[in-house]
Amino acid sequence: MSEAIQHQATVWLEKPGLKHAREFVRAMRNSRGLHHPWVSAPCDPQSWRRYLDRLKRENEAGYLVRRDGDNELCGVINLNVITYEALCSAYLSYYAVQKWAN
């Protein structure tokens, strides 16, 4: 079974895992100029593992954004501080890979 969450015409979302470490870290290192000073994306294997550990919490979620067709990583979407009470809410953060930022 695929780990795809939603499949659209141009992009689809995938739950991140250990198998994505090399691709993700490389893309984020190449995107530092785009992200600074707004985002501190995981740029080494240790911070990638910390990111994955954080996503195991009930109130955190994160997804890789991939291009349809070639499955290339083009961004990240995070839902943080998710609450499931009367007022369901979360903080949304997102950032692109430099190559696809235009």
N, C-alpha and C positions, 0 to 999 in steps of 0.2 A: 504494500500500500504506500502511496506517495505521501510525503510530509507536506504537500502543498495545502495551504489553508483556503485560498481563493484563487481562481484562475480567470484572468480577464484577457482582453484582446492585446494589451501592450505589456503589462507586468503581472507578476504573481508573487505571492508571499510564501516564505519558507521558514520554518522554525530553525534557528541556528543550533549547531552541534559541534563537537570536537572536530569532525571531518572538514569543517569550513575554516579552521584556524589559519592555515597558510594563505588561502585566498583572501580572507578578510583582513588579516594583519597587513598584507602587502597593499591592498586597496586603501586602507586607512593611512598607512605611512605615506603613500603617494598623494593623499588628500589633505595632509596637514595644513597646507597653505589655505585651502578652502575653508577648513573648519575653524582655524584659529581666529579669534579668541573665544568663539561661541561654543565649540564642542571639544571635549577630550575623549575621542573615540579610542577604543582599545588598539594600541599600536605595537604590542608585543605579546608573545604567547601567555605570559603570566596574567596580564590584564584581560586577555581574551577569556581565560578560565574564570577569572573573577566575574566577568560579565555573564558568562553562562551560569555560574553559581547563583548570581542575583536573579536570573530569570527563573530559577526553580521555586522562588517564593510565590505564594498565592497572589500577592498584590503587585506582581511585576510580569510584564510580557514583552517580548521583542521578536521582530521578524526581519528577515533579509528580504529586500525587494529585488526581484530578478526580472530581467528583460525576457519577454516571450520570444521563443524561437531559438536564441543562442544561450539562454539561461545565465547570462552574464550578470554579476552583482552590480547593481546601480544605486543602491541605497539601503537605509535601515529605518525602521519604524519601531519606537518604543512606547509602551504604555506603562507609566509609573504611578505608584501610590493608588492603585486601583481599589475602590471601595465598593462593597456590595450591599450597602445598607439601603435605607429608604431613598436616599439620593445617590444613585450609582454614578460614579465619576472616575476620572483618571487624568493624569497629566500626559499629554502627547508630546513626544520629541521625535524628530526625524532629521536625517542628514543624508546627503548624496555622496557618491563616489565622484572624485574630480572629473574623471573621463566623461561622465554623463550629467554634469552640473548645468550645462547650457540648456 
